[in-house]
Amino acid sequence: MSRILVVDDEPADLNLVRHALEKQNYEVTTASCAKEALRLLRRGGVDVAVLDVMLPDGDGLDVLKKIREIDEHLPVVFVTSGGESSTAIRAMKLGALDYLLKPINVTELRGVVGRAVEIRKLTESPVEINVDSRSSDIHSIIGRCAAMQEVYKSIGIVAAQDVTVLIRGESGTGKELVARALYQYSERVQGPFLAVNCAAIPEALLESELFGHEKGAFTGADRKRIGKFEQCRGGTLFLDEIGDMSPVLQSKLLRVLQEKQFERVGGNETIQADVRVIAATHQNLEQMVSDGDFRADLYYRLNGFSIHLPPLRDRGSDLDLLVEHFRRHACRDLSKEVHMVSRDAMQVLREYRWPGNIRELQNAIRQGILKTSGPALLPDFLPSFVFSSSKRVAEDQLRKSDSSNEAECIDATAITSADEQRPVDEPINIVDGIANGPLDFDSPHLYDDVIGAVEQRLVREMLKRTGGDKVEAARRLGINPTLLRSHAALELLDLAALNHQDEEKPLIRPGMTLADIETEAIRRALQECGGCRKAAAKQLGISTRTMQRRVKELGI
Ligand SMILES: Nc1ncnc2c1ncn2[C@@H]1O[C@H](COP(=O)(O)OP(=O)(O)OP(=O)(O)O)[C@@H](O)[C@H]1O
């Protein structure tokens, strides 16, 4: 139950507010002066304060400043008689949530306090962070970083207002989740919430999907169809990937937003739209406007209130919370008992850049849990793209592979010391001494082991000849890194250095599945195209819609 502190030195007003709020099932605490109010606030547990602007021992501005020292985010609602409104307005500029005029209108009071309570919930306990709670919902928004606190505040401010909201952020940052939160905390919560992904529906069908069509409107329109704007009457329509909307549809959407009217495709009847639109995009709409790909007037209309979701790599220790959240849910869904993520695996997860953000993290944890047989998720169980991008783990692996190679019959380093003594230009038989014992023809890794060992020897030899110049060594070897089999050879050449020189980075690495390779290809194309799916799709020779679908399916 939310606790409201009401402070007023006039007993009649104090009682009026107290009764009005108690009827709403709030727990109400009262005080008649600033000193008493601050004492109660210091004790904690207050969710919202409703304060008279003029108290016998201080005015609203002073009290607000002191409140802020105690509780930075406490929603404060001022109550004022007409004469002190300027103080109340100044207090709002200092961060008070709202102010009410005396005589108090109870409905208004309840509305403002209700909103304040929601904001408090969203900002102070916005997420399920009790990792042991079995009841926690997979759809909870998890995160405590400052940027996410801003998101919660924005949700609190705008959710209950019937305005269009634009949610921006890279793919997989939780835009749909936020849209649902906006809906959930809105007045329209009794109405439907419908979502349309503008990039996933073929252009020709999208208009009819949104606005419906009359029978015979076009070939194949054998019956009248009700579109989402009509279905969603009284509710909230989430238009995802708004940047992919065609110019014709952009105009039609603008009209709905401005005039709240539209016609079905092929129809004359004007239909009233009682729908709140929440739009989302990962695209740079400003750039699209200046390129002429997105209508400026629609952009301004949508951008009236926007919420920006930070990429996962900027969320600091929220990653740990999210990992824990997804571990628990994956275990529950897959009936696995993986009690923890090992420290090394956490390190790998922290070092990865997460271009696919939270969706990618969720999938990585799920895949890891699937592969884990013991009680702890270890780095080896993480998808290869996460694992192999961690430098520290790569070094560990190199050490491991070096030490295990020493013990095994296939040995890339067997004649290294002899090589050191040999003049640089003396001919060498690179396979000599590679196998220092009988080969295990039953080994499933025999090919990789033998070829990998030869590679290592070859790379070492070339590095010697180029005086350690890795880029030159790769060039002279004519190496296509995608074909290298041995991790140690890759490390010797220091792919990071090669990439830095704009050399090709291996797209295909040993152990990758087809899905891994596709994921990697899409991720790179996106990176090269600055996150623009359209351009990346073009680069890969697939349609934007296929790109859209694969990004979701592969959890990029
Ligand atoms: N803060 C968060 N806490 C917990 N789960 C989250 C959070 N943000 C996103 N997720 C989860 O990550 C996945 C992707 O989120 P969502 O679909 O909302 O992202 P999106 O930004 O809309 O992606 P896209 O741009 O690709 O449509 C979902 O499974 C969602 O539940």
The ligand as a Gaussian input file, in Angstrom:
#p B3LYP/6-31G(d) Opt

LIG

0 1
 N       15.058000      -3.909000     -19.308000
 C       14.685000      -5.151000     -19.647000
 N       14.521000      -6.071000     -18.685000
 C       14.187000      -7.338000     -18.994000
 N       13.984000      -7.779000     -20.229000
 C       14.116000      -6.908000     -21.217000
 C       14.460000      -5.543000     -20.984000
 N       14.506000      -4.912000     -22.161000
 C       14.226000      -5.823000     -23.102000
 N       13.986000      -7.017000     -22.545000
 C       13.662000      -8.254000     -23.263000
 O       14.458000      -8.262000     -24.443000
 C       13.707000      -8.719000     -25.552000
 C       13.668000      -7.654000     -26.629000
 O       12.890000      -6.566000     -26.178000
 P       11.928000      -5.745000     -27.153000
 O       11.280000      -6.638000     -28.156000
 O       11.053000      -4.912000     -26.302000
 O       13.041000      -4.859000     -27.886000
 P       12.847000      -3.849000     -29.102000
 O       13.720000      -2.697000     -28.793000
 O       11.383000      -3.602000     -29.315000
 O       13.455000      -4.678000     -30.306000
 P       13.277000      -4.400000     -31.904000
 O       13.847000      -3.049000     -32.187000
 O       14.108000      -5.465000     -32.522000
 O       11.820000      -4.526000     -32.207000
 C       12.334000      -9.080000     -25.023000
 O       12.302000     -10.461000     -24.736000
 C       12.218000      -8.288000     -23.748000
 O       11.365000      -8.916000     -22.822000

